[in-house]
Amino acid sequence: MNPRTTYIFIMSLGLGTTITFASSHWLLAWMGLEMNTLAIIPLMAQQHHPRATEATTKYFITQAAAAAMLLFAATVNTWLTGQWLITQTMHPIPNFMITMALAMKLGLAPMHVWLPEVLQGISLITGMLLSTWQKLAPFILLTQVQQSNPHLLTGLGLLSVLVGGWGGLNQTQMRKVLAYSSIAHLGWMTMIVQFSPQTALMTLMIYIMLTSPIFLTLNLIKSTTTNALATSWTTAPAVTMLTPLTLLSLGGLPPLTGFTPKWLIIQELTKQSLPTTATMAAMAALMSLYFYLRMTYSMAMTISPNNTTATTIWRLKTKNTTLPLSVATTLAITLLPATPTIMALMPV
């Protein structure tokens, strides 16, 4: 793709998200979401491969259905209540429909089926955009909607944590593993968003810090399967040494950064008299931790040549920009001591 064309699409992504952030009107928010969708579709299909075309088509159909449901629900709510404002109290039926439409856009269970298939068919960099930037606009809308049913988001979040942990157990494709990881982390955010939106947004920011270095590392070492991780020692030994720590941080092990959001969310759920939900979410996180440990084992404790079927990549050195990877990896590993400062800076 022409670099100028790529810049236009990336700027359109930023503009669509900004419009959604800045809007208090459902129609403008819907326009921002549509700009986001239409801007990322050419980036997803730029490989000109049947698998990429299939993934792009699935993504377009899913997002179009969610956008249509969102616009229909906003229109019905205006018909019933006489106002378009996002933050105003809504009628229960449009409220439910808008929540489910945003859940479909985010990839929350049970509307999650499209996410692993779409992520598997696109490149790693585009997959990183899909897993990070594309979550911002729908999630901001989800934080602004006043829920008429307090148990809906809690149920969606807990189901997503369970599905994300269970679905990633038997996967060997790295992009599908990261897709189920995204579902599980979004479940943690959704459980807490109605009780503490600040904690949910902080969790989203930390998730972006954690998952970005994983995508950048896989793109650097050109590995898309678990078996292929064993060849990373020969091409990028320093990155291979730090990536297991990033994976464990994504799993939520202390004293790494990923422990911060799980700790704060479990604490907040307990304050809201939901100890059973907090316990089930903590137990479901162990399933996610299992496949992170399996990836860590393949990368740190297995050295090629071995009995894997992965193809050893070409060993000539190429020039790669590693500054974003190094910054993201540092944040993913060392940010836990700054938790009190982060909490102090969060708006009440």
DOKE-676708 format. One record per residue (C-alpha): y, x, z; residue in three letters. Coordinates in steps of 0.1 Angstrom, whole numbers, plus 5000, padded with zeros to 4 digits. Example, Ala and Ser with C-alpha at 12.3 -4.5 7.8 and 13.67 -1.06 7.14 Angstrom:
REM residues 2
495551235078ALA
498951375071SER
REM end
This chain:
REM residues 348
500050005000MET
503550124992ASN
505250265024PRO
508350055018ARG
506249745016THR
504449845048THR
507749895066TYR
508949545055ILE
505749385069PHE
506049575102ILE
509749475105MET
508749115098SER
506249145127LEU
508949255150GLY
511348995138LEU
508848715142GLY
508048815178THR
511748855186THR
512448505173ILE
509648355195THR
510948555225PHE
514548435221ALA
513848065213SER
513947775237SER
513147525208HIS
509647455198TRP
510447465161LEU
512047805162LEU
509047935183ALA
506647795157TRP
508647975130MET
508348305148GLY
504648265152LEU
504248185115GLU
506348495105MET
503948705127ASN
500848555110THR
502148595074LEU
503448955081ALA
500049085094ILE
497848925067ILE
498749185039PRO
498249465064LEU
494749325072MET
493849295035ALA
495149625023GLN
491749795022GLN
490749574991HIS
487249555006HIS
485149225006PRO
484749255044ARG
488549295049ALA
489148995026THR
486648795046GLU
488248885079ALA
491748815066THR
490648465054THR
489048385087LYS
492248495105TYR
494448295083PHE
492447975086ILE
492248005124THR
495948085128GLN
496947805104ALA
494847555123ALA
496347665157ALA
499947655142ALA
499347305128ALA
498047185162MET
501047345179LEU
503547185156LEU
501846845158PHE
501746855196ALA
505446955198ALA
506346675175THR
504346425195VAL
505946545227ASN
509346505212THR
508446155201TRP
507246065237LEU
509946255257THR
512846295233GLY
513346675237GLN
512246995219TRP
512847235248LEU
509847455257ILE
510647485294THR
511047105300GLN
508346885315THR
505946765288MET
503646475283HIS
500146555295PRO
498446505261ILE
500846725240PRO
500746975269ASN
496947005266PHE
497147035228MET
499747315230ILE
497747505256THR
494647485235MET
496547595203ALA
498047895221LEU
494547975235ALA
493247965199MET
495948205187LYS
495248445216LEU
491448425212GLY
490548275246LEU
487148125251ALA
485847885239PRO
488147945209MET
487248315207HIS
484548325179VAL
486948435152TRP
488248745171LEU
485248975170PRO
484448895134GLU
488048955123VAL
488449275142LEU
485249405128GLN
486449375092GLY
489849545094ILE
491049905100SER
491450045135LEU
495250065133ILE
495549705121THR
493049615148GLY
495249775174MET
498249565161LEU
496049255163LEU
494849325198SER
498249425212THR
501449315194TRP
500048985181GLN
499248875217LYS
502848905228LEU
504448595212ALA
501748335221PRO
501448465256PHE
505248445262ILE
505048085251LEU
502048025275LEU
504148155304THR
506947915296GLN
504947595293VAL
504747395325GLN
501147295330GLN
500346935338SER
496747025346ASN
496647325370PRO
492947375365HIS
493047415327LEU
494347765325LEU
492147875355THR
489047735337GLY
490047895304LEU
490748235320GLY
487448245340LEU
485448135310LEU
487048405289SER
486248675316VAL
482648565316LEU
482348545278VAL
484148875273GLY
481849055297GLY
478648885285TRP
479448915247GLY
480149285248GLY
476849385265LEU
474649405234ASN
477249535209GLN
477049875192THR
480149825169GLN
483249965187MET
485649715172ARG
483549425184LYS
483249575219VAL
487049605219LEU
487349245208ALA
485249125237TYR
487249355260SER
490449175247SER
488948835254ILE
488048945290ALA
491449095297HIS
493248795283LEU
491148585307GLY
492448775337TRP
496048715325MET
495448345318THR
493948285353MET
497148415370ILE
499848305346VAL
500747975362GLN
500848125397PHE
502648455390SER
503948495354PRO
505448835363GLN
501948965373THR
500548825341ALA
503148995319LEU
502649325338MET
498849285332THR
499549235295LEU
501749555293MET
499149755312ILE
496349625289TYR
498449735258ILE
498750085275MET
494950095280LEU
493649965247THR
496050155224SER
494650505232PRO
491150375226ILE
492050255191PHE
494050575184LEU
491150795196THR
488550605174LEU
490950645145ASN
491351015152LEU
487651095154ILE
486750845127LYS
484050665148SER
483350295146THR
479950285163THR
478650385197THR
476250635182ASN
479050805162ALA
480850885195LEU
478451165200ALA
480051365172THR
483551365187SER
482951695207TRP
482951895175THR
486251755162THR
488451675192ALA
487051825224PRO
490251765245ALA
490551405234VAL
486751355241THR
487251485276MET
490051235284LEU
488850935266THR
486050855292PRO
488750835318LEU
490650585296THR
487450375291LEU
486850365329LEU
490550275334SER
489949985310LEU
487049885331GLY
489249875362GLY
487950165383LEU
490250315409PRO
492150555410PRO
492950485374LEU
495750265360THR
493349975350GLY
492649905387PHE
496249785393THR
496149445375PRO
492749345387LYS
493749425423TRP
496949225421LEU
495348935403ILE
492448905429ILE
495048925457GLN
497148645441GLU
494148425435LEU
493148465471THR
496748375482LYS
496448055461GLN
493247955480SER
490948035451LEU
488548285466PRO
485548155446THR
487448205413THR
488448555424ALA
484948645434THR
483448515401MET
486048705381ALA
485349025400ALA
481648995394MET
482148925357ALA
484249245355ALA
481049435363LEU
479549325330MET
482549465312SER
482349785332LEU
478749825320TYR
479549855283PHE
482550085291TYR
480050305310LEU
477650295280ARG
480450415257MET
481450685282THR
477850805283TYR
477650815245SER
480851015243MET
480751245273ALA
477051305280MET
475551305245THR
476151595221ILE
475251595183SER
472751685169PRO
470651435187ASN
468351145179ASN
471150915167THR
471450785132THR
475250855130ALA
476551065101THR
478351385112THR
481851375098ILE
483451655078TRP
484651935101ARG
487752055082LEU
490852015103LYS
493451765092THR
496951705104LYS
497151395126ASN
499951265147THR
498651275183THR
501851225203LEU
501350845207PRO
497750905217LEU
498751165243SER
501450945258VAL
499250635259ALA
496350835274THR
498550975302THR
499850625311LEU
496350485310ALA
495050745335ILE
497950825359THR
500050505364LEU
498250375395LEU
500450565421PRO
503450395405ALA
502250045414THR
504649995444PRO
507550095421THR
506449865394ILE
506149575419MET
509549655433ALA
511049635398LEU
509349315389MET
511649005390PRO
510848765418VAL
REM end
